[in-house]
Amino acid sequence: MKKINSQDNLEILRNIDKNPQASQRDLAAKLGFSIGKINYCIKALQNKGLIKIKNLQKKKNKLSYIQEYILTPQGMSLRTKLTIDFMKRKLKEYDELKKELNDKN
């Protein structure tokens, strides 16, 4: 099974936390992913125990139902870790750019 990019995980977890009832189509549009990629990532996050999927409403038309994504404690912990890692990377990039600019002057 293909490994999911940690940045993709972070973006999906952030968006699920902000809008737990977003459809996969909504998430794909917001993140610029294909629906297939979102589906794959969500299933991987669910299999790892990072999110739970709760069916809220089923209608006679099986294509029309609402799901809610719930971050598990492990999902919240991973989101926090990924956010910290992201911030560390960005601060390092900032410091490198600042040094590069200072060296040019």
Order of alpha helices (4+ residues) and beta strands (2+ residues): alpha-alpha-alpha-beta-beta-alpha
